[in-house]
Amino acid sequence: MAAGNELIVESESPDDTESLGGALYRLLPPGTVVALQGDLAAGKTCLVRGMMQREAPGVEVSSPTFTLVNQYKGDRTVYHLDLYRLSGPVELIDLGFEEFFDPQGAVCLVEWAERAGDLLPDSRVDIYLDHAGADKRRIRIVDRGVLPVGWEDALKQGRP
């Protein structure tokens, strides 16, 4: 279902979530911040893995919970942040990570993005992942002025 700048997708499996990630990544312009939110094991890293299969096939993707940031190189640089261990935006500022939220020609994928608070740019893509039973996930994608016109249809058509 689409509602203006929002799309809700039901994922049936981790492979389906990865497929959605790859289809979405194709639509992201350089300089995009993607804010991922959801409970533990909701599929945030799985979605990122699908995006990276599109950008840099074969790269091993894991959540940077202890290092806070992984950097991947493909046609463009991708910063993958995991803010799970942070208590909030002040801690993020103390670490100097706010620079990642203006990634210029890169893409920044932020897990546990709610912990960044107001440091996130206004123009971004928000993704909310929720458990929907077994391996199923309910994924809500909200465009905040970043994605191209028709992105909802492109995502629906770009997946099996």
C-alpha positions in Angstrom: 0.0 0.0 0.0 1.3 3.4 -0.8 0.3 6.6 0.9 1.9 9.7 -0.5 5.6 9.5 0.4 5.2 6.1 2.2 5.2 2.5 1.1 4.4 -0.6 3.3 5.9 -3.8 2.1 5.4 -7.3 3.6 8.6 -9.4 3.5 8.1 -13.2 3.6 11.7 -14.2 4.3 15.3 -12.8 4.8 15.9 -13.4 1.1 12.8 -11.2 0.3 14.1 -8.5 2.7 17.5 -8.6 0.9 15.8 -8.3 -2.4 13.9 -5.3 -1.2 17.2 -3.8 -0.1 18.8 -4.2 -3.5 15.8 -2.7 -5.3 15.8 0.3 -2.9 19.5 0.8 -3.2 19.1 1.3 -7.0 16.9 4.3 -6.3 19.2 6.1 -3.7 20.9 9.2 -5.1 24.5 9.9 -3.8 24.4 11.8 -0.5 21.5 9.9 0.9 21.1 9.0 4.5 18.9 6.0 5.3 17.6 5.8 8.8 16.8 2.2 9.9 14.7 1.5 12.9 13.3 -1.7 14.4 13.7 -4.1 17.3 16.5 -6.6 17.6 16.5 -9.1 14.7 13.9 -7.1 12.8 15.9 -7.3 9.6 17.9 -4.0 9.5 21.2 -5.7 8.7 19.5 -8.1 6.3 18.2 -5.1 4.4 21.7 -3.5 4.4 23.1 -6.8 3.1 20.7 -6.6 0.2 21.8 -3.0 -0.6 25.4 -4.0 -0.5 24.9 -7.0 -2.8 23.8 -4.3 -5.3 26.7 -1.9 -4.6 29.6 -4.3 -4.0 28.7 -7.9 -4.7 30.6 -10.4 -2.5 31.4 -7.9 0.3 30.7 -9.4 3.7 28.2 -7.3 5.7 27.8 -7.5 9.4 26.3 -5.0 11.8 29.1 -2.7 13.2 27.7 -2.9 16.7 31.1 -2.7 18.4 33.1 -0.7 15.8 30.1 1.7 15.3 30.9 2.1 11.5 31.8 -0.1 8.6 32.9 1.5 5.3 32.3 -0.4 2.1 33.7 0.6 -1.4 31.9 -0.1 -4.6 31.0 2.5 -7.3 30.4 4.8 -4.4 31.4 4.7 -0.7 28.8 3.4 1.8 29.0 4.1 5.5 27.1 1.6 7.6 26.6 2.8 11.2 25.1 0.9 14.1 24.1 3.2 17.0 22.8 0.4 19.3 25.4 1.0 22.0 24.9 4.7 22.1 22.7 6.4 24.7 21.7 9.3 22.4 22.7 12.2 20.2 25.2 13.7 22.7 27.3 10.6 22.7 27.3 10.6 18.9 28.5 14.2 18.8 31.3 13.4 21.3 32.4 10.7 18.9 32.4 13.0 15.9 30.0 10.9 13.8 27.6 13.6 12.8 29.8 14.2 9.7 28.4 10.9 8.3 25.0 12.5 8.1 26.2 14.7 5.2 27.8 12.0 3.1 28.3 14.1 -0.1 28.7 11.5 -2.9 28.4 8.5 -0.5 25.4 6.8 1.1 25.0 6.4 4.9 23.0 3.6 6.3 22.2 4.0 10.0 20.9 1.2 12.2 19.2 2.2 15.4 18.8 5.7 13.9 16.4 6.9 16.5 19.5 7.2 18.8 20.8 10.0 16.6 17.8 12.2 17.3 17.8 15.6 15.7 21.3 15.0 14.2 19.7 13.1 11.3 19.2 15.3 8.3 15.6 16.3 7.4 16.1 15.0 3.9 16.5 11.2 4.2 14.8 7.9 3.8 13.3 6.4 7.0 12.7 2.6 7.2 10.8 1.0 10.0 11.0 -2.8 10.3 8.6 -4.8 12.4 8.3 -8.5 13.2 5.2 -10.0 11.5 5.5 -13.6 12.6 8.2 -16.2 11.9 10.5 -14.8 9.2 7.9 -12.3 8.0 8.6 -8.6 8.3 6.4 -5.5 7.9 8.6 -2.8 6.3 7.5 0.8 6.1 9.6 3.1 3.9 9.1 6.8 4.2 10.7 9.2 1.7 11.6 12.6 3.2 12.5 14.3 -0.1 15.2 12.0 -1.4 13.8 9.3 -3.7 12.8 9.9 -7.3 9.2 10.3 -8.5 7.6 6.9 -9.0 9.9 5.2 -6.4 7.0 3.3 -4.9 6.1 1.6 -8.3 9.8 0.9 -9.0 10.1 -0.9 -5.7 6.9 -3.0 -6.3 8.1 -3.9 -9.8 11.8 -4.5 -8.9 11.1 -7.4 -6.5 9.9 -10.9 -7.1 
